[in-house]
Amino acid sequence: MHRQRKEYKMKVKYADLKNKKIFITGGGSGIGASIVEHFCEQESEVYFVDIDQKASKKLLAKLKKNKLRTPKFIECDLIDINKLEKIIKKIVKARGPIQALINNAANDDRHTTEQVDEKYWENRMAINLKHYFFAAKAVVPGMKKRKEGSIVNLSSVSWILGEGDKVVYETAKSAVVGLTRSFAQEYGKYNIRTNSVVPGSIATERQIKHWLTPKYKKLILDSQALKRQLKPNDVAQLVLFLASDQSSGCTKQSFIVDGGIT
């Protein structure tokens, strides 16, 4: 029998994250919501975008109930690059440069190669990759002026494992690592750090609802070195570290959070 660990509650305080301006894509639910919550616990100045207004407002209510610093939610379909760029520019104009960007939004719907047409391909690439590049491009000018910044891109171990049930998603997530390494090299001279976080099987509400059946859960736990189901906070804790000055020597790297499945 695999024993489950109680979800870890934030204990570490990163002094430099207090009041730091953080921009998060896809922050309304799942891993993204946990990332938003963790930064609010650090008293960061958090902005997040998401297409799901219902989930985002539910998160805001939860944070208010827990008396945490309130983040700013802006509704945005991240396929609309023009709108995304305008949102970032508006924040920068009003509040100053974004100091840490967390590119998290994605969609891992299952599909076969035969089901993919050009329209589906373009849509999935827009959701899982394209906005990562343009969000990073939008925050870089301010980071260059400050001569510091952290960009964290969320990838996935699915492309490493080659799971075979979401080829377009896995293609995009492998490209995220290439994007990360290229940005890290190009902007390292400005003290801008760029890293990838690569989650494994994370028990988000979406995963539990659609795919995390008892049979699949057993398969995952049997394959992992750690015999517990990973939670969104397992990823969020690492993202905090990479956004903080405590990781000042880390860039151009991929940090895997998969319980030892790869």
C-alpha positions in Angstrom: 0.0 0.0 0.0 1.3 3.5 -0.9 1.0 6.0 1.9 -0.1 9.5 1.0 1.7 12.5 2.6 -0.4 15.4 3.8 0.0 18.4 1.5 2.9 20.6 2.5 2.1 24.0 3.9 4.4 26.9 3.0 7.0 27.4 5.7 10.0 28.9 3.8 10.0 32.7 3.4 12.0 34.3 0.6 12.6 37.9 1.8 13.3 39.1 -1.7 10.0 37.9 -3.0 8.0 40.3 -0.9 6.6 43.0 -3.2 8.3 41.5 -6.2 6.2 41.8 -9.3 5.2 38.4 -10.6 3.3 37.6 -13.8 1.7 34.1 -14.2 -0.1 32.7 -17.2 -2.8 30.1 -16.6 -3.1 31.0 -12.9 -6.7 30.2 -12.3 -6.6 26.5 -11.6 -4.3 23.5 -11.2 -0.6 24.0 -10.9 -1.0 27.7 -11.9 -3.4 28.3 -9.0 -1.0 26.8 -6.5 1.8 29.0 -7.9 -0.4 32.1 -7.5 -1.2 31.1 -3.9 2.4 30.4 -3.0 3.5 33.8 -4.3 0.7 35.5 -2.4 1.9 33.7 0.8 5.3 35.4 0.1 3.5 38.8 -0.1 4.5 39.2 -3.8 2.7 41.6 -6.1 1.0 39.0 -8.3 -0.7 39.4 -11.7 -2.2 36.4 -13.4 -4.1 35.8 -16.6 -6.5 33.0 -17.4 -9.4 32.3 -19.8 -11.4 30.6 -17.0 -13.1 33.4 -15.1 -15.1 31.1 -12.9 -12.0 29.2 -11.6 -10.0 32.4 -11.3 -12.7 34.1 -9.2 -13.0 31.0 -7.0 -9.3 31.2 -6.4 -9.5 34.9 -5.5 -12.3 34.2 -3.0 -10.1 31.4 -1.4 -7.1 33.8 -1.1 -9.3 36.5 0.5 -10.8 34.0 2.9 -7.3 32.9 3.9 -6.3 36.6 4.3 -3.5 36.5 1.8 -2.3 39.3 -0.3 -4.8 39.7 -3.2 -3.5 39.1 -6.7 -4.7 40.9 -9.8 -6.6 38.7 -12.2 -7.0 39.7 -15.9 -9.1 37.6 -18.2 -7.2 36.6 -21.3 -7.3 34.0 -24.0 -3.6 33.5 -24.5 -4.1 32.7 -28.2 -4.7 36.4 -28.5 -1.0 37.6 -28.4 -1.9 41.2 -29.0 -4.1 41.3 -25.9 -1.4 39.5 -23.8 1.2 42.0 -24.9 -1.1 44.9 -24.1 -1.8 43.5 -20.6 1.9 43.2 -19.8 2.7 46.7 -21.2 -0.1 48.2 -19.1 1.2 46.6 -15.9 4.7 47.7 -16.6 3.6 51.3 -17.3 1.6 51.5 -14.1 3.7 49.5 -11.7 7.2 49.0 -13.2 9.0 46.0 -14.8 7.9 42.5 -14.2 10.6 40.8 -12.1 9.6 37.2 -12.6 7.5 35.6 -15.3 6.0 32.2 -14.9 4.8 30.7 -18.2 2.4 28.0 -17.0 -0.7 27.9 -19.1 -1.2 24.7 -21.2 -3.7 22.1 -22.4 -2.9 18.4 -22.4 -6.0 17.0 -24.0 -5.4 13.5 -25.3 -5.3 12.9 -29.1 -3.9 10.6 -31.7 -1.9 11.6 -34.7 -4.8 10.7 -37.0 -7.1 13.2 -35.2 -4.7 16.1 -35.8 -5.4 18.5 -38.6 -3.6 21.8 -39.3 -6.2 23.8 -37.4 -5.8 21.6 -34.3 -2.0 21.7 -34.6 -1.9 25.5 -34.8 -4.3 25.9 -31.8 -2.4 23.5 -29.6 0.9 25.2 -30.4 -0.6 28.6 -29.6 -1.8 27.3 -26.2 1.2 25.3 -25.2 4.2 27.2 -26.7 3.6 30.4 -28.7 2.5 32.6 -25.8 5.5 31.5 -23.8 7.8 33.2 -26.3 5.8 36.4 -26.6 5.2 36.8 -22.9 8.9 36.5 -22.3 9.7 38.9 -25.1 7.3 41.4 -23.5 8.9 41.3 -20.1 12.5 41.3 -21.2 12.9 45.1 -21.9 12.0 45.9 -18.2 14.3 43.1 -16.9 17.2 44.4 -19.0 16.7 47.9 -17.5 16.8 46.4 -14.0 19.7 44.1 -15.0 17.9 41.2 -13.4 14.9 38.9 -13.8 13.7 35.3 -13.7 11.7 33.5 -16.4 10.3 30.1 -15.5 8.7 28.0 -18.2 6.6 25.0 -17.4 7.3 21.9 -19.5 6.3 18.3 -18.9 8.0 14.8 -18.5 5.5 13.5 -21.1 7.8 14.4 -24.0 10.7 12.6 -22.2 8.6 9.5 -21.6 7.1 9.7 -25.1 3.6 8.6 -23.9 2.1 8.5 -27.3 -1.4 9.9 -26.5 -0.8 13.6 -27.0 1.8 14.1 -29.7 1.2 17.8 -30.4 1.3 18.6 -26.6 4.5 16.6 -26.2 6.1 18.4 -29.2 5.3 21.8 -27.7 6.6 20.8 -24.3 9.9 19.6 -25.7 10.2 22.9 -27.6 9.7 24.8 -24.3 13.0 23.4 -23.1 14.7 24.6 -26.3 13.1 28.0 -25.9 14.3 28.1 -22.3 17.9 27.3 -23.2 18.0 29.8 -26.0 16.6 32.7 -23.9 19.0 31.9 -21.1 21.9 32.2 -23.4 20.7 35.3 -25.2 19.8 37.3 -22.0 22.2 35.9 -19.5 24.5 39.0 -20.0 21.7 41.1 -18.5 21.5 38.8 -15.4 18.1 37.4 -16.7 17.8 33.8 -15.7 15.6 31.4 -17.6 14.8 27.9 -16.4 12.3 25.1 -17.1 10.3 23.2 -14.5 9.3 19.8 -15.8 6.4 18.2 -13.8 5.4 14.6 -13.8 2.0 13.2 -12.9 0.5 16.0 -10.7 -2.9 15.4 -9.1 -4.7 18.5 -10.2 -8.5 18.7 -10.2 -8.4 18.3 -14.0 -6.2 15.3 -13.9 -8.3 13.6 -11.2 -11.5 14.3 -13.2 -10.4 13.1 -16.6 -7.5 10.7 -16.3 -6.3 9.8 -12.8 -8.2 6.6 -12.5 -7.3 4.1 -9.7 -5.6 1.9 -12.4 -3.6 4.8 -13.8 -2.7 6.1 -10.4 -1.3 2.6 -9.5 0.7 2.6 -12.7 2.2 6.0 -11.8 3.0 5.1 -8.2 4.6 1.8 -9.3 6.8 3.6 -11.8 7.8 6.4 -9.4 10.7 6.2 -7.0 8.7 8.1 -4.5 5.5 6.2 -3.6 3.1 9.1 -3.2 1.0 11.1 -5.5 2.5 14.5 -6.3 0.4 17.6 -5.8 0.5 21.1 -7.4 2.4 22.5 -4.4 5.3 20.2 -5.2 5.8 22.2 -8.4 4.9 25.6 -6.9 7.6 25.3 -4.2 10.3 24.9 -6.9 8.9 27.8 -8.9 9.2 30.0 -5.8 12.9 29.0 -5.5 13.7 29.8 -9.1 12.0 33.2 -9.0 13.9 34.1 -5.8 17.4 35.4 -5.5 18.3 32.1 -3.7 18.6 30.6 -7.2 20.8 33.4 -8.6 23.3 30.9 -10.0 20.7 28.8 -11.8 19.9 29.3 -15.5 19.5 27.3 -18.7 18.4 24.3 -16.7 15.4 22.0 -16.6 14.3 21.0 -13.1 12.3 17.8 -13.0 9.5 17.3 -10.4 8.2 13.8 -11.1 8.9 11.7 -8.1 11.5 9.8 -10.0 9.5 8.4 -12.9 12.1 9.4 -15.5 
